[in-house]
Amino acid sequence: MNSEQNGTVLTAPLREFGRAGLFLLTAFSRMRFGRRQLAEALRQVYFAGVRSLVIIVISGFFVGLVLTLQTYDTLTRFGAADAVSTVLALSLFRELGPVLAALLFAGRAGTSITAEIGLMKATEQLDALDLMAIDPMERIIQPRLLAGAIALPCLVLIFNLTALVGGIFFAVFLMGSDPITFWANMQSSVELLRDFGGGMLKAVCFGFVAAWLAVWFGWSARPTSEGVALATTQTVIATAIAVLVLDFILSAFML
């Protein structure tokens, strides 16, 4: 690989990020907040959020089980098994809930959004909207951006609840921990605004970024079956990296 190819490899992601940023600015500049836009955004919340519930609930329950199992085993060695609920709650509310739900959201809803918009482009439906004097940004892009920022916090809340159920099932029903002590330690250690509120703020940011990348890769996809397939793969990869980088930045500011 020569120096010119090395430069292309390094600068291509930056150019793609720049184009995605301009695309987002264009979407904001044409943003409308009418009844029709709100109705379409809520319809997209259903498609992006409600249809992701199954994978969120199942994943949340088993994440709670595994996290409690590992934590309980480690804390028992140091005689601190009663602190398992504290570690479980703080891990879920601050980090694991928003991050894991965002990654699942990208895999389930993000790819669906990208494929839908990519197919609209391949079948010239976006061009048809232009011909009918309907702005695709207003009709297609903006509702999905709003839906991402609304749906993911709801999914994170459900993910955390089911993970707590999994943790309680393991600690209380399988390991015989005292349920009163379990709840008391959790309540005394979790700060509503800092821990729970911080996690939900992350969820809003992650949801918006996931929706932004999903609509961008669908919008910029080559209008072929191979192009749409490549765009869905790029959506998952880019969203996973963006969520992890953004999580580090937000966590640093929230400490």
Phi, psi and chi 1 to 4 in degrees:
 res  aa     phi    psi   chi1   chi2   chi3   chi4
   1 MET       -  120.8 -174.4  178.7  -69.9      -
   2 ASN   -82.0  179.2   55.4   38.9      -      -
   3 SER   -66.4  -33.7   57.5      -      -      -
   4 GLU   -65.1  -40.2 -176.7  176.9  -10.2      -
   5 GLN   -68.1  -38.5  -70.5  172.5  -39.1      -
   6 ASN   -60.5  -42.0  -76.7  -31.0      -      -
   7 GLY   -63.8  -38.1      -      -      -      -
   8 THR   -65.7  -41.3  -58.3      -      -      -
   9 VAL   -61.8  -38.6  170.0      -      -      -
  10 LEU   -77.4  -36.7  -67.7  174.3      -      -
  11 THR   -89.4  -19.0   57.6      -      -      -
  12 ALA   -59.4  -46.6      -      -      -      -
  13 PRO   -61.3  -35.4  -22.0   33.4      -      -
  14 LEU   -66.9  -41.0  -65.9  176.4      -      -
  15 ARG   -64.7  -39.8  -72.8 -159.8  -59.9  -89.9
  16 GLU   -64.1  -40.7 -173.3   73.9    9.5      -
  17 PHE   -64.8  -39.1 -179.3   74.9      -      -
  18 GLY   -63.5  -43.3      -      -      -      -
  19 ARG   -64.7  -39.9  -73.7 -165.3  -69.1  -93.6
  20 ALA   -64.5  -36.4      -      -      -      -
  21 GLY   -66.0  -42.3      -      -      -      -
  22 LEU   -64.1  -37.5  -69.4  175.0      -      -
  23 PHE   -61.2  -42.6  170.4   79.5      -      -
  24 LEU   -66.6  -40.7 -177.3   62.5      -      -
  25 LEU   -62.3  -39.0  -69.5  175.7      -      -
  26 THR   -62.7  -42.8  -56.2      -      -      -
  27 ALA   -62.0  -41.0      -      -      -      -
  28 PHE   -65.9  -39.6  -82.8  143.3      -      -
  29 SER   -65.4  -23.4   67.7      -      -      -
  30 ARG  -105.5   14.0  -58.1 -177.8 -169.0  175.1
  31 MET   -64.7  134.2 -171.0   72.1   77.7      -
  32 ARG  -126.3  146.2  -58.3  -72.4 -175.2  -86.6
  33 PHE  -123.5   63.9  -67.8   99.8      -      -
  34 GLY  -102.5 -180.0      -      -      -      -
  35 ARG   -63.8  -38.6 -178.1  178.7  -60.3  175.1
  36 ARG   -64.9  -41.8  178.0 -171.0  -60.1  173.6
  37 GLN   -65.5  -39.9  -72.7   76.9   19.8      -
  38 LEU   -65.6  -41.7  179.3   60.0      -      -
  39 ALA   -63.1  -41.5      -      -      -      -
  40 GLU   -68.4  -37.7  179.9   61.8   21.0      -
  41 ALA   -62.9  -41.8      -      -      -      -
  42 LEU   -65.9  -35.4  -67.7  177.6      -      -
  43 ARG   -64.8  -37.2 -163.7  172.8   73.9   86.3
  44 GLN   -72.0  -30.7  -67.3  -58.0  -38.5      -
  45 VAL   -60.4  -38.6  168.5      -      -      -
  46 TYR   -63.7  -48.8  170.1   78.5      -      -
  47 PHE   -65.6  -41.4  -75.7  110.4      -      -
  48 ALA   -82.6  -34.2      -      -      -      -
  49 GLY   -96.7  -57.0      -      -      -      -
  50 VAL   -62.6  -38.7  176.4      -      -      -
  51 ARG   -74.6   -6.8  -67.6 -171.9  176.5 -177.1
  52 SER   -97.8    0.0  -58.0      -      -      -
  53 LEU   -62.5  -40.2  -86.2  179.2      -      -
  54 VAL   -60.8  -49.8  173.6      -      -      -
  55 ILE   -67.7  -33.1 -171.1  172.5      -      -
  56 ILE   -67.5  -45.4  -70.9  -67.6      -      -
  57 VAL   -65.7  -47.7  169.5      -      -      -
  58 ILE   -64.3  -45.5  -66.2  174.2      -      -
  59 SER   -64.6  -42.5  -59.2      -      -      -
  60 GLY   -60.6  -43.9      -      -      -      -
  61 PHE   -61.2  -45.4 -178.3   77.9      -      -
  62 PHE   -75.7  -30.0  -77.8   98.2      -      -
  63 VAL   -63.8  -41.1  165.4      -      -      -
  64 GLY   -62.7  -41.8      -      -      -      -
  65 LEU   -61.5  -50.8  -83.1  179.3      -      -
  66 VAL   -67.0  -43.0  171.9      -      -      -
  67 LEU   -61.5  -42.9 -178.4   59.7      -      -
  68 THR   -68.0  -40.3  -52.1      -      -      -
  69 LEU   -58.8  -50.1 -174.8  153.1      -      -
  70 GLN   -66.1  -42.3  -65.3  -72.7   -4.3      -
  71 THR   -66.7  -43.0  -55.2      -      -      -
  72 TYR   -62.3  -43.0 -169.6   89.3      -      -
  73 ASP   -62.3  -43.4  178.5   67.3      -      -
  74 THR   -69.6  -46.3  -57.2      -      -      -
  75 LEU   -68.2  -30.5  -67.8  177.6      -      -
  76 THR   -62.3  -32.9  -59.7      -      -      -
  77 ARG   -64.5  -27.5  -60.7  178.2 -169.8  179.1
  78 PHE  -104.2   11.3  -61.3   96.6      -      -
  79 GLY    67.7   28.3      -      -      -      -
  80 ALA  -124.1   38.0      -      -      -      -
  81 ALA   -61.4  -27.0      -      -      -      -
  82 ASP   -66.2  -17.9  -72.5  -16.5      -      -
  83 ALA   -84.7    5.0      -      -      -      -
  84 VAL   -62.2  -36.8   66.1      -      -      -
  85 SER   -68.3  -33.6   62.0      -      -      -
  86 THR   -64.4  -48.6  -60.6      -      -      -
  87 VAL   -63.5  -41.2  177.2      -      -      -
  88 LEU   -61.3  -49.8  174.4   66.4      -      -
  89 ALA   -66.0  -47.0      -      -      -      -
  90 LEU   -65.4  -38.8  -67.1  179.6      -      -
  91 SER   -63.6  -42.1  -58.9      -      -      -
  92 LEU   -70.5  -51.1  -75.0  172.4      -      -
  93 PHE   -66.7  -39.9  -66.3  156.5      -      -
  94 ARG   -81.8  -43.6  -73.8 -176.7  177.5 -178.6
  95 GLU  -126.2  -61.9  -64.6  -64.8  -27.5      -
  96 LEU   -63.9  -40.7  -68.6 -179.3      -      -
  97 GLY   -59.0  -58.5      -      -      -      -
  98 PRO   -61.8  -43.1  -22.8   32.3      -      -
  99 VAL   -69.7  -50.1  170.8      -      -      -
 100 LEU   -66.5  -40.4  -67.9  179.8      -      -
 101 ALA   -64.1  -36.8      -      -      -      -
 102 ALA   -66.0  -40.3      -      -      -      -
 103 LEU   -66.2  -40.2  -63.4  179.8      -      -
 104 LEU   -66.5  -39.2  -66.7  169.7      -      -
 105 PHE   -61.6  -41.3 -178.8   79.5      -      -
 106 ALA   -65.0  -40.6      -      -      -      -
 107 GLY   -70.0  -34.8      -      -      -      -
 108 ARG   -92.8  -59.6  167.9   60.4 -175.8   83.4
 109 ALA   -85.5  -38.4      -      -      -      -
 110 GLY   -61.3  -45.9      -      -      -      -
 111 THR   -65.1  -35.3   54.2      -      -      -
 112 SER   -64.4  -42.7  175.8      -      -      -
 113 ILE   -63.9  -45.5  -68.2  171.5      -      -
 114 THR   -60.6  -46.4  -60.2      -      -      -
 115 ALA   -64.0  -39.2      -      -      -      -
 116 GLU   -63.1  -48.1 -178.8 -174.5   17.5      -
 117 ILE   -69.5  -38.0  -62.5  176.1      -      -
 118 GLY   -61.5  -40.7      -      -      -      -
 119 LEU   -69.4  -35.1  -72.7  174.3      -      -
 120 MET   -60.1  -40.1  -74.4 -178.0  179.3      -
 121 LYS   -69.0  -43.5 -175.1  176.0 -178.0 -179.2
 122 ALA   -64.3  -35.0      -      -      -      -
 123 THR   -94.3   11.5   54.6      -      -      -
 124 GLU    62.3   25.7  -60.4 -178.7  -13.9      -
 125 GLN   -71.0  -33.3  -66.0 -178.9   53.1      -
 126 LEU   -65.8  -40.4  -61.2  178.7      -      -
 127 ASP   -64.4  -37.2  -65.7  -27.0      -      -
 128 ALA   -63.9  -36.9      -      -      -      -
 129 LEU   -62.6  -42.1  -70.4  175.5      -      -
 130 ASP   -59.7  -43.1  -92.3  -26.6      -      -
 131 LEU   -63.3  -30.6  -70.7  174.8      -      -
 132 MET   -88.8   11.2  -68.1 -174.7  -70.1      -
 133 ALA    63.0   31.2      -      -      -      -
 134 ILE  -108.2  124.1  -61.7  173.7      -      -
 135 ASP   -74.0  115.7 -173.4   -3.5      -      -
 136 PRO   -61.0  -31.2  -20.4   31.9      -      -
 137 MET   -61.0  -44.2  -79.3  -75.5 -178.2      -
 138 GLU   -73.3  -40.1 -179.6 -178.4  -23.6      -
 139 ARG   -83.4  -35.7 -179.4   63.8   62.8   86.6
 140 ILE  -106.9  -48.2  -56.5  -62.8      -      -
 141 ILE   -80.2  -52.2  -57.8  -57.0      -      -
 142 GLN   -58.6  -44.0  -67.3  165.4    3.7      -
 143 PRO   -60.9  -34.1  -23.1   34.5      -      -
 144 ARG   -74.8  -32.8  -73.7  160.9  178.2   78.8
 145 LEU   -63.7  -45.7  -70.3  174.4      -      -
 146 LEU   -64.9  -40.3  -69.9  174.9      -      -
 147 ALA   -61.7  -38.8      -      -      -      -
 148 GLY   -62.2  -43.3      -      -      -      -
 149 ALA   -70.1  -22.6      -      -      -      -
 150 ILE   -90.5  -43.0  -64.6  172.1      -      -
 151 ALA   -71.7  -43.1      -      -      -      -
 152 LEU   -64.1  -43.2 -171.9   56.5      -      -
 153 PRO   -57.0  -37.6  -26.9   35.4      -      -
 154 CYS   -65.1  -41.5  -60.7      -      -      -
 155 LEU   -66.8  -37.0  -66.7  174.9      -      -
 156 VAL   -63.9  -41.2  168.4      -      -      -
 157 LEU   -60.5  -44.3 -175.6   60.8      -      -
 158 ILE   -67.5  -39.7  -64.4  170.4      -      -
 159 PHE   -59.3  -46.8 -177.0   94.1      -      -
 160 ASN   -62.8  -42.1  -72.5  -18.9      -      -
 161 LEU   -63.7  -45.8  -72.3  174.6      -      -
 162 THR   -68.8  -33.3   52.2      -      -      -
 163 ALA   -66.0  -38.8      -      -      -      -
 164 LEU   -63.8  -38.9  -72.6  178.1      -      -
 165 VAL   -61.5  -43.0  170.5      -      -      -
 166 GLY   -61.8  -41.8      -      -      -      -
 167 GLY   -65.3  -42.4      -      -      -      -
 168 ILE   -65.3  -41.1  -67.8  168.8      -      -
 169 PHE   -57.7  -44.2  176.7   77.8      -      -
 170 PHE   -73.1  -48.8 -178.8   84.3      -      -
 171 ALA   -71.3  -44.4      -      -      -      -
 172 VAL   -86.7  -49.8  175.2      -      -      -
 173 PHE   -84.8  -31.4  -66.3   99.7      -      -
 174 LEU   -95.5  -39.5  -63.7 -175.2      -      -
 175 MET   -99.5   -7.5  -57.3  -51.8  -63.3      -
 176 GLY    77.9   22.7      -      -      -      -
 177 SER   -66.8  151.7  -62.2      -      -      -
 178 ASP   -71.6  120.1 -179.5   33.9      -      -
 179 PRO   -63.3  -33.6   20.9  -31.6      -      -
 180 ILE   -66.9  -44.5  -63.3  177.0      -      -
 181 THR   -64.2  -38.8  -56.8      -      -      -
 182 PHE   -57.7  -49.9 -171.9   93.9      -      -
 183 TRP   -71.0  -38.4  -82.6  109.9      -      -
 184 ALA   -64.1  -43.8      -      -      -      -
 185 ASN   -64.3  -38.5  -72.0  -20.1      -      -
 186 MET   -65.8  -45.5 -175.8 -175.0  -62.8      -
 187 GLN   -66.4  -36.0  -69.9  177.0  -12.0      -
 188 SER   -76.3  -20.0   63.0      -      -      -
 189 SER  -100.1  -21.3   58.5      -      -      -
 190 VAL   -92.1  125.3  174.0      -      -      -
 191 GLU   -95.0  124.3  -64.7 -179.3   27.1      -
 192 LEU   -58.3  -49.5 -177.2   62.3      -      -
 193 LEU   -74.7  -47.3 -175.1   60.5      -      -
 194 ARG   -72.0  -50.0 -179.4 -176.3  179.2 -172.2
 195 ASP   -83.9  -57.6  -59.1  -38.6      -      -
 196 PHE   -71.8  -46.6 -177.2   77.4      -      -
 197 GLY   -64.5  -39.0      -      -      -      -
 198 GLY   -62.7  -40.9      -      -      -      -
 199 GLY   -64.4  -39.4      -      -      -      -
 200 MET   -70.2  -33.9  -63.2  -51.4  -69.1      -
 201 LEU   -62.8  -41.7  176.5   60.9      -      -
 202 LYS   -59.5  -41.0  -75.4 -176.4  177.7 -179.4
 203 ALA   -61.9  -40.6      -      -      -      -
 204 VAL   -62.3  -46.2  173.8      -      -      -
 205 CYS   -64.0  -45.0  -62.9      -      -      -
 206 PHE   -64.0  -40.3  -65.4  164.5      -      -
 207 GLY   -64.1  -40.9      -      -      -      -
 208 PHE   -66.7  -44.9 -178.9   78.1      -      -
 209 VAL   -63.6  -42.2  168.3      -      -      -
 210 ALA   -62.5  -41.9      -      -      -      -
 211 ALA   -68.3  -40.3      -      -      -      -
 212 TRP   -59.1  -50.0  166.6   37.1      -      -
 213 LEU   -65.7  -36.4  -66.4  174.5      -      -
 214 ALA   -64.8  -45.9      -      -      -      -
 215 VAL   -70.7  -34.3  -64.2      -      -      -
 216 TRP   -64.6  -48.5  161.8 -114.1      -      -
 217 PHE   -67.9  -30.6  -78.1  111.2      -      -
 218 GLY   -69.3  -41.9      -      -      -      -
 219 TRP   -65.0  -38.2 -174.8  -90.0      -      -
 220 SER   -95.5    4.8   61.2      -      -      -
 221 ALA   -67.7  146.3      -      -      -      -
 222 ARG   -66.6  137.6  -75.6 -173.9  -72.8  112.8
 223 PRO   -77.4   54.0   28.2  -33.7      -      -
 224 THR  -135.3  167.3   62.1      -      -      -
 225 SER   -64.3  -37.9   55.8      -      -      -
 226 GLU   -67.0  -38.3  -67.1   83.2    1.8      -
 227 GLY   -64.4  -40.4      -      -      -      -
 228 VAL   -68.0  -40.7  174.5      -      -      -
 229 ALA   -62.9  -42.5      -      -      -      -
 230 LEU   -64.3  -38.9  176.5   62.1      -      -
 231 ALA   -64.1  -39.4      -      -      -      -
 232 THR   -65.4  -37.9   56.8      -      -      -
 233 THR   -65.6  -43.1  -56.7      -      -      -
 234 GLN   -62.4  -34.1  -70.0  173.5  -38.9      -
 235 THR   -61.6  -46.1  -64.4      -      -      -
 236 VAL   -64.7  -45.9  174.8      -      -      -
 237 ILE   -65.2  -49.3  -64.7  171.8      -      -
 238 ALA   -64.5  -39.7      -      -      -      -
 239 THR   -67.3  -40.8  -55.7      -      -      -
 240 ALA   -61.0  -45.4      -      -      -      -
 241 ILE   -65.5  -45.1  -65.7  172.7      -      -
 242 ALA   -62.1  -41.0      -      -      -      -
 243 VAL   -64.9  -42.6  164.8      -      -      -
 244 LEU   -68.1  -41.2  -65.9  175.7      -      -
 245 VAL   -65.6  -45.2  171.4      -      -      -
 246 LEU   -64.8  -34.5 -170.8   57.5      -      -
 247 ASP   -63.2  -41.6  180.0   52.0      -      -
 248 PHE   -62.8  -45.2  171.9   75.3      -      -
 249 ILE   -63.9  -47.2  -64.3  171.5      -      -
 250 LEU   -65.7  -39.9  -68.5  174.4      -      -
 251 SER   -62.3  -38.5  -62.4      -      -      -
 252 ALA   -63.5  -36.6      -      -      -      -
 253 PHE   -77.2  -25.9  -81.2  104.3      -      -
 254 MET   -88.7  -10.3  -70.1  177.9 -176.6      -
 255 LEU   -70.2      -  -75.2  178.5      -      -
